[in-house]
Amino acid sequence: MAETTGDVVTLVPERRGVEILSETQGVAPLLYDVMEPLPAGAAEARVIVVPSRPVDRVLELIAGLPALGLVQTLSAGTDQWTGRLPDHVALSSARGAYGPPVAEWVAASLLAVYRDLPAFAADQAEARWRERSTETLDGKRVLILGAGDLGTNLRVRLEPFGAHVTMVARRARAGVRAVDDVPALLPGQDAVVLMLPLTDATHHLVDEVFLAAMKDGAILVNAARGPIVDTPALLAETRSGRLRAILDVTDPEPLPAGHPLWHVPGVLITPHVAGDVEESDERAWQVAATQIAHYAKGEQPANLV
């Protein structure tokens, strides 16, 4: 496959990716194993599709690819690659592959917390019939930080439940507030959902000041990256019982078994699985194939970071 004249040699870490990219015009996929030496013909590769880990090993491989022009991820997040690639190498993400499942996870988690499902599950485990009333998502005010694919998918899932949604992006536009408005918005929100990338600007965006501005009983949902939240600050607010949290990502990650966050009442944790559904891999490869096809035609991929 790699020797096809004129086709863009593309290093691919999975056989399923080879199958999909073999059907992409102008692309010659070449299977590689991240833990093995690169195969014959790899020196001609202009594109490499990278797994999420091990990052350092993949960077070693990238450094040995003289013709490389594009790194294509299979994840929507690219923070582990940003600033670590050669200057002449572009970076493209799988943005668009994970919006529906991540939004579904946020909606399901909010419903579970408001309807107290974890406590009812604990009652069931003890064969204990304990009636009580719960909260409802209907009428709740939800602030979504991040107005891209993830945030847009979440909005259309929350509003049918009667939630009042406000979206925030770096700059204001129709139906979206600017990030500078966040301090004024926080006190009126019942839930704040993080769906934005990890950058120098967003690292510890959610700090003591941010959390202190949230109303009593509000829920912080992190469906983005762990380091966006200052963990000690969150631990202090949740341990006091003033705030609640739903976390699919943590800092550190994986969360160590002895970490106090595991045992704080009002904190629901899942192990970075919000986007992990059976269809995720297929969607990610289809998005990647589209980006690589544009590159092979000499066009700019839409998902360039």
Secondary structure, DSSP 8 states (H G I E B T S, - for coil): -TT-TTSEEEEESSHHHHHHHHTSTTEEEEE--TTS---TTGGG-SEEEE-SS-HHHHHHHHHT-TT--EEEESSS--TTTTT-S-TT-EEE--TTSSHHHHHHHHHHHHHHHHTTHHHHHHHHHTT---------STT-EEEEE--SHHHHHHHHHHGGGT-EEEEEESS-BTTEEEGGGHHHHGGG-SEEEE-----TTTTT-B-HHHHHHS-TT-EEEE-S-GGGB-HHHHHHHHHTTS-EEEESS-SSSS--TT-GGGG-TTEEE--S-TT--TTHHHHHHHHHHHHHHHHHTT---TTB-
